Amino acid sequence: MYRTILFDLDGTLTDSSEGITKSIRYAFEHFGIEVTSLEELRVYIGPPLRTEFMKRLGVDEERSAQLYAKFRERYTVTGWKENRPYPGIPETLARLKEAGYRLAVATSKPESTARRVLEYFDLTQYFDVICGAGADGKDGEKWQIVSRALKEMDAEGTKKAQAVMVGDRDLDILGGRKNGIDAIGLNIGFGSRRELEEAGAVYVAESAEELADYLLSGA
């Protein structure tokens, strides 16, 4: 039975697509990178952006850092507010907290921004621990964040069997599995059921309510 639940943020707790894609477009246009639509930029949401810029654009680490800095220029002022909790998320967190579950956030987003977003939407109250990347976007691989969150939640050793990672992308599932814990897919964000299942999710929920019901059933 799970007692400690780690949640991804973007695509799991909140729909951050507008702010992130508009801020990526802002960075790309500054460096002369053509953007046809915001929709095409959704593939960048989830993984660490600096890594994705190098992977998808073929740029070196220096240019990736420049792109990330320009992204942050808009995102930290405007983009982070272009966001909203998914339907049922506040209610789901409240149900789990009331039932005695210990909750954490494990996100590749810079931790300072994650805290600001959660506070803005009055979600901080539900979490015992909030873990994210450094301000420069480094040390933001999901498995690293999950590892730190487990340590801060004192969910190591035999307690690991009672911990689970919840997310919308394959990296969330793989990040949990690499740390020796189960992972559940929440298919309301930027991934797909197939992506989550192929990554090894033990269960895939199609809504926040379904997720809560599954966990509260004694999973």
C-alpha positions in Angstrom: 0.0 0.0 0.0 1.4 3.4 -1.0 1.8 6.0 1.7 4.2 8.5 0.1 3.2 10.0 -3.2 5.5 12.1 -5.4 3.9 14.3 -8.1 5.4 15.9 -11.2 4.2 19.5 -11.7 3.9 20.5 -15.3 1.4 18.4 -17.1 0.4 16.6 -13.9 -0.8 19.2 -11.4 -1.0 22.2 -13.7 -1.4 22.9 -17.4 1.5 25.2 -18.0 1.6 24.8 -21.8 0.6 28.4 -22.6 3.3 30.1 -20.5 6.1 27.6 -21.4 5.4 27.5 -25.2 5.1 31.3 -25.4 8.3 31.7 -23.5 10.1 29.2 -25.8 8.9 31.0 -28.8 10.2 34.3 -27.3 13.6 32.7 -26.9 13.6 31.1 -30.4 12.6 34.2 -32.2 15.3 36.2 -30.5 17.9 33.7 -31.9 16.3 33.5 -35.3 14.8 30.0 -34.9 11.6 29.7 -36.9 8.4 28.8 -35.0 5.3 27.8 -37.0 2.9 27.3 -34.1 2.9 27.0 -30.3 1.6 23.5 -30.7 4.9 22.3 -32.1 6.7 23.5 -29.0 4.7 21.3 -26.6 7.3 18.5 -27.1 9.7 20.6 -25.0 7.4 20.5 -21.9 8.5 18.0 -19.2 12.2 17.2 -19.7 14.9 19.7 -18.6 14.8 22.5 -21.2 18.6 22.9 -21.6 18.9 19.2 -22.5 15.9 19.3 -24.9 17.4 22.4 -26.7 20.6 20.5 -27.4 18.8 17.3 -28.3 16.1 18.8 -30.6 18.0 21.8 -32.1 21.5 20.3 -32.3 23.0 23.3 -30.5 25.9 23.1 -28.1 25.8 23.7 -24.4 26.7 27.4 -24.6 23.8 28.2 -27.0 21.5 26.0 -25.0 22.3 28.0 -21.9 21.7 31.3 -23.9 18.3 30.0 -25.1 17.4 29.0 -21.6 18.3 32.4 -20.2 16.2 34.1 -22.8 13.3 31.7 -22.0 13.6 32.6 -18.3 13.6 36.3 -19.2 9.9 36.0 -20.2 8.8 33.0 -18.2 9.8 34.4 -14.7 7.9 37.6 -15.4 4.8 36.5 -17.3 4.9 32.9 -18.4 4.7 31.2 -15.0 1.2 32.8 -14.5 -0.1 31.6 -17.8 -1.0 28.4 -16.1 -3.9 26.6 -14.3 -4.5 23.6 -12.2 -6.1 20.7 -14.0 -9.7 19.9 -13.1 -10.0 17.9 -9.9 -6.4 18.4 -8.8 -7.0 20.5 -5.7 -9.8 18.1 -4.6 -7.6 15.1 -5.3 -4.8 16.5 -3.2 -7.2 17.4 -0.4 -8.6 13.8 -0.4 -5.2 12.2 -0.3 -3.9 14.5 2.5 -7.0 14.0 4.6 -6.5 10.2 4.2 -3.1 10.5 5.7 -0.9 10.3 2.6 2.4 12.2 2.6 2.8 14.2 -0.6 5.7 15.7 -2.4 6.4 17.5 -5.7 9.4 16.3 -7.8 9.8 18.5 -10.8 12.5 19.4 -13.3 11.3 23.0 -13.1 13.6 25.3 -11.0 12.5 24.8 -7.4 12.0 28.5 -6.8 9.6 28.7 -9.7 7.8 25.5 -8.6 7.2 27.0 -5.2 5.9 30.2 -6.6 3.5 28.4 -8.9 2.2 26.1 -6.1 1.8 29.1 -3.8 0.0 31.1 -6.5 -2.6 28.3 -6.9 -2.8 27.7 -3.1 -1.5 24.1 -3.5 1.5 24.4 -1.3 -0.6 23.4 1.7 -0.8 19.9 0.5 2.9 19.1 0.2 5.4 18.1 2.8 8.3 18.5 0.4 8.9 20.4 -2.8 11.9 19.4 -4.9 13.1 20.9 -8.2 16.2 21.9 -10.2 18.6 24.6 -9.5 17.9 28.2 -10.7 20.1 27.6 -13.8 18.2 24.5 -14.8 21.1 22.2 -13.9 20.7 19.0 -11.8 17.2 18.8 -13.1 17.1 15.2 -14.5 14.0 13.6 -13.1 15.7 10.6 -11.5 17.9 13.1 -9.6 14.9 15.0 -8.3 13.0 11.9 -7.3 16.1 10.6 -5.4 16.3 13.9 -3.5 12.6 14.0 -2.8 12.7 10.4 -1.4 15.5 11.4 0.9 13.8 14.5 2.1 10.6 12.5 2.7 12.6 9.9 4.6 11.2 7.3 2.2 14.3 5.1 1.8 15.0 1.6 2.8 11.9 -0.5 3.6 9.8 2.7 3.2 10.5 2.8 -0.5 8.0 0.1 -1.1 5.3 2.5 0.1 6.4 5.3 -2.3 5.1 6.0 -5.8 5.8 8.6 -8.5 2.9 10.2 -10.4 3.5 11.9 -13.7 2.4 12.5 -17.3 5.6 11.7 -19.2 7.8 8.7 -19.7 10.6 10.5 -17.8 8.5 10.6 -14.7 7.8 6.9 -14.9 11.5 6.1 -15.6 12.6 8.5 -12.9 10.6 6.6 -10.3 11.7 3.2 -11.5 15.4 4.2 -11.6 15.0 4.9 -7.9 13.4 1.6 -7.2 9.8 2.7 -6.7 6.6 2.2 -8.7 5.2 4.9 -11.0 1.7 5.8 -12.0 0.8 7.6 -15.2 -1.7 10.5 -15.1 -2.8 10.9 -18.7 -4.1 14.5 -18.6 -0.9 16.3 -19.7 1.7 16.2 -22.4 2.3 12.5 -22.8 0.1 9.6 -23.9 -1.2 6.4 -22.5 1.1 4.4 -24.8 4.1 6.4 -23.7 3.3 5.9 -20.0 2.6 2.2 -20.4 5.8 1.5 -22.4 7.8 3.3 -19.8 6.5 0.8 -17.2 3.7 2.6 -15.3 1.9 0.2 -13.0 -1.3 2.0 -13.7 -2.5 4.9 -15.9 -5.3 7.1 -14.7 -7.3 9.3 -17.2 -8.3 11.9 -14.6 -7.4 13.3 -11.2 -10.5 11.7 -9.7 -9.6 8.3 -11.1 -6.1 8.7 -9.7 -7.5 9.4 -6.2 -9.9 6.6 -6.3 -7.2 4.2 -7.3 -4.8 5.3 -4.6 -7.5 5.4 -1.9 -8.7 1.9 -2.9 -5.5 0.6 -1.2 -3.1 0.4 -4.2 
